[in-house]
Amino acid sequence: MIKAVIFDLDDTLYYELDYVKSGFRAVSRYICSKYGVSEKEFYKLQLDILEKEGRGKVFDLALENFSLPQDEVEKMLVVYRSHIPEEIRLYEDAEYILEKLKKEGKYKTGIITDGNSQVQWNKIKALALTDLVDEIIVTDDFGVDKRKPAPFAYLRLLEVFKIKAGEAVYIGDNPTKDFIGARELGLKTIRVMREQGMHIEKRMEAAFEADLKVNSLRNLEELLQFIDIIQA
């Protein structure tokens, strides 16, 4: 019987691009205040680079385009990582199910998320998730080697909840890392297939994919009951 529901964070519970945009706005304000360039144009350029080149070189290329010193990259990273995102919101279905699970109290709930600790905790605070779930693990708090698909975070929550792996479900969106470690331990897995998100187009071989796929979390409780039936 399922006793715990554990969620990924980015693009599972909220739209990660909204956080990225919030960070770019903070960086644009910093650059504008220091060099007098157009905040609007610098922000738009970052988005254009992100779309064409991906995340890796956004700040470097934006500075190059505006003929600004490259040693600003580290300072921009600090601004990006330390800013408090004011424009991110839980997906409607995520907020609904988290509040419902908390109110009913039938399942233990948790979050496992990878990424820079300061960044992830700022997101968690902005989304008020500490009030909605029982336990949260930011894997970088324990070292980057503990990031998914490493078993550490899953095992830690199983221990905290005092349950077996087969009594937990892990819900995420990224088949390159979210499900393989969880499945190897024996957790049930569900992939959220939303209309938007960084990993929505990714398709992996069966070993990397989740046991089940859904488009919304609204009917999660019915799905958990279905898992209980087929496990019986």
C-alpha positions as CSV (number, residue, x, y, z in Angstrom):
1,M,0.0,0.0,0.0
2,I,1.3,3.5,-0.9
3,K,2.1,5.5,2.2
4,A,4.2,8.4,0.8
5,V,4.2,10.6,-2.2
6,I,7.4,12.3,-3.2
7,F,7.7,15.1,-5.8
8,D,10.3,16.6,-8.0
9,L,10.2,20.4,-8.0
10,D,11.2,22.1,-11.2
11,D,8.7,21.8,-14.0
12,T,6.8,19.3,-11.9
13,L,5.2,21.6,-9.3
14,Y,5.8,24.9,-11.1
15,Y,7.1,26.2,-14.4
16,E,10.9,26.5,-14.2
17,L,11.2,29.1,-17.0
18,D,9.3,31.6,-14.8
19,Y,12.2,31.3,-12.3
20,V,14.7,31.8,-15.0
21,K,13.0,34.9,-16.3
22,S,12.8,36.3,-12.8
23,G,16.6,35.7,-12.4
24,F,17.3,37.4,-15.8
25,R,15.2,40.4,-14.7
26,A,17.3,40.7,-11.5
27,V,20.5,40.4,-13.5
28,S,19.3,43.0,-16.0
29,R,18.5,45.5,-13.1
30,Y,22.1,44.9,-11.8
31,I,23.7,45.5,-15.2
32,C,21.5,48.5,-15.9
33,S,22.3,50.2,-12.6
34,K,26.1,49.6,-13.1
35,Y,26.6,50.4,-16.8
36,G,23.5,52.3,-17.8
37,V,22.4,49.9,-20.6
38,S,18.8,49.3,-21.4
39,E,17.3,47.0,-18.8
40,K,14.6,45.9,-21.2
41,E,17.1,45.2,-24.1
42,F,19.5,43.3,-21.8
43,Y,16.7,41.1,-20.5
44,K,15.3,40.4,-24.0
45,L,18.8,39.5,-25.2
46,Q,19.2,36.9,-22.4
47,L,16.0,35.3,-23.4
48,D,17.0,35.2,-27.0
49,I,20.3,33.6,-26.2
50,L,18.6,31.0,-23.9
51,E,16.3,30.0,-26.7
52,K,19.1,29.7,-29.3
53,E,22.0,28.5,-27.3
54,G,20.7,27.1,-24.0
55,R,21.7,28.1,-20.5
56,G,25.5,27.6,-20.6
57,K,26.7,30.9,-22.1
58,V,23.8,33.3,-21.6
59,F,25.7,35.8,-19.4
60,D,28.9,35.5,-21.4
61,L,27.2,36.2,-24.7
62,A,25.0,39.0,-23.3
63,L,28.0,40.8,-22.0
64,E,29.9,40.3,-25.2
65,N,27.0,41.7,-27.2
66,F,26.9,44.9,-25.1
67,S,30.7,45.1,-25.0
68,L,30.8,44.8,-21.2
69,P,33.6,43.1,-19.2
70,Q,33.5,39.4,-18.9
71,D,34.5,39.5,-15.3
72,E,30.9,40.4,-14.5
73,V,29.8,36.8,-15.1
74,E,30.6,35.7,-11.6
75,K,28.7,38.7,-10.1
76,M,25.8,38.1,-12.4
77,L,25.7,34.5,-11.1
78,V,25.6,35.8,-7.5
79,V,22.7,38.1,-8.4
80,Y,20.8,35.3,-10.2
81,R,21.3,32.8,-7.5
82,S,20.5,35.1,-4.5
83,H,17.5,36.9,-5.9
84,I,14.1,36.2,-4.4
85,P,11.7,35.1,-7.2
86,E,8.4,37.0,-6.9
87,E,6.8,35.8,-10.1
88,I,6.8,32.0,-9.7
89,R,3.6,30.1,-8.8
90,L,2.6,26.5,-8.2
91,Y,0.8,24.9,-11.1
92,E,-2.9,25.0,-10.4
93,D,-3.1,21.2,-10.2
94,A,0.0,20.9,-8.0
95,E,-1.3,23.4,-5.5
96,Y,-4.7,21.6,-5.5
97,I,-3.2,18.2,-4.8
98,L,-0.6,19.3,-2.3
99,E,-3.3,21.1,-0.2
100,K,-5.6,18.1,-0.5
101,L,-3.0,15.6,0.6
102,K,-2.0,17.8,3.5
103,K,-5.6,18.3,4.6
104,E,-6.5,14.6,4.4
105,G,-3.3,13.4,6.0
106,K,-3.5,10.0,4.4
107,Y,0.0,10.1,2.8
108,K,3.3,11.4,3.9
109,T,4.6,14.0,1.4
110,G,8.1,15.1,0.4
111,I,10.2,16.8,-2.3
112,I,13.5,15.9,-3.7
113,T,15.2,18.5,-5.9
114,D,18.6,19.0,-7.4
115,G,20.4,22.3,-8.0
116,N,22.3,25.0,-6.3
117,S,21.1,25.0,-2.7
118,Q,20.5,28.7,-2.4
119,V,18.6,28.8,-5.6
120,Q,16.4,25.8,-4.7
121,W,15.6,27.0,-1.2
122,N,14.7,30.5,-2.6
123,K,12.2,28.7,-4.9
124,I,10.9,26.6,-2.1
125,K,10.3,29.6,0.2
126,A,8.7,31.6,-2.6
127,L,6.3,28.8,-3.3
128,A,5.6,28.3,0.5
129,L,6.3,24.6,0.1
130,T,7.5,24.1,3.6
131,D,3.9,24.6,4.7
132,L,2.6,22.0,2.2
133,V,4.8,19.0,2.5
134,D,6.3,17.0,5.4
135,E,10.0,16.8,4.3
136,I,12.1,18.5,1.6
137,I,15.6,17.4,0.4
138,V,17.8,19.7,-1.7
139,T,20.4,17.2,-2.7
140,D,23.2,19.9,-3.0
141,D,22.9,20.4,0.7
142,F,24.7,17.0,1.0
143,G,26.9,17.3,-2.1
144,V,26.5,17.3,-5.9
145,D,27.2,13.6,-5.9
146,K,23.9,13.1,-4.1
147,R,21.9,14.5,-7.1
148,K,19.4,12.2,-8.8
149,P,19.6,9.4,-9.9
150,A,21.8,8.7,-6.9
151,P,19.9,6.7,-4.3
152,F,20.8,8.9,-1.3
153,A,17.8,11.3,-1.2
154,Y,15.2,8.5,-1.9
155,L,16.7,6.3,0.8
156,R,16.8,9.3,3.3
157,L,13.1,10.0,2.8
158,L,12.2,6.3,3.1
159,E,14.1,6.3,6.4
160,V,12.4,9.5,7.6
161,F,9.0,8.2,6.7
162,K,9.8,4.8,8.1
163,I,8.4,3.0,5.1
164,K,9.6,0.5,2.4
165,A,10.5,1.6,-1.1
166,G,7.4,-0.2,-2.5
167,E,5.2,2.0,-0.3
168,A,6.3,5.3,-1.9
169,V,5.7,7.0,-5.3
170,Y,8.1,9.4,-6.9
171,I,6.6,12.0,-9.3
172,G,8.8,14.0,-11.7
173,D,9.2,15.2,-15.3
174,N,12.7,14.4,-16.4
175,P,13.4,10.8,-17.6
176,T,17.1,11.4,-17.8
177,K,17.4,11.3,-14.0
178,D,14.1,11.3,-12.1
179,F,13.0,7.7,-12.4
180,I,15.9,5.3,-12.9
181,G,17.3,5.6,-9.4
182,A,13.8,5.5,-7.8
183,R,12.8,2.4,-9.9
184,E,16.0,0.6,-9.0
185,L,15.2,1.0,-5.3
186,G,11.6,-0.2,-5.8
187,L,9.7,3.0,-5.7
188,K,6.7,3.4,-8.0
189,T,7.2,6.3,-10.5
190,I,4.9,8.7,-12.3
191,R,5.9,11.2,-15.0
192,V,4.0,14.4,-15.4
193,M,3.7,15.2,-19.1
194,R,2.8,18.9,-19.1
195,E,2.4,21.1,-22.2
196,Q,5.5,23.1,-21.3
197,G,8.8,22.4,-19.6
198,M,12.4,21.8,-20.3
199,H,12.1,18.1,-20.6
200,I,8.7,17.7,-22.2
201,E,10.1,16.5,-25.5
202,K,12.5,13.9,-24.0
203,R,11.7,10.3,-24.6
204,M,13.9,7.5,-23.1
205,E,14.1,3.8,-23.3
206,A,11.8,1.9,-20.9
207,A,14.4,1.6,-18.1
208,F,14.6,5.4,-17.7
209,E,10.9,6.1,-18.0
210,A,8.3,6.2,-15.2
211,D,5.8,3.3,-14.6
212,L,2.9,5.6,-15.3
213,K,2.3,8.9,-17.1
214,V,-0.2,11.7,-16.4
215,N,-1.0,15.1,-17.8
216,S,-2.3,16.5,-14.5
217,L,-1.9,15.9,-10.8
218,R,-5.6,16.5,-10.1
219,N,-6.5,12.8,-10.2
220,L,-3.4,11.6,-8.3
221,E,-5.3,10.0,-5.5
222,E,-7.3,7.8,-7.9
223,L,-4.0,6.8,-9.5
224,L,-2.5,5.9,-6.1
225,Q,-5.5,3.7,-5.4
226,F,-5.0,2.1,-8.8
227,I,-1.4,1.3,-7.9
228,D,-2.5,-0.2,-4.6
229,I,-4.9,-2.5,-6.5
230,I,-2.4,-3.8,-9.0
231,Q,0.2,-4.3,-6.2
232,A,-2.3,-6.3,-4.0
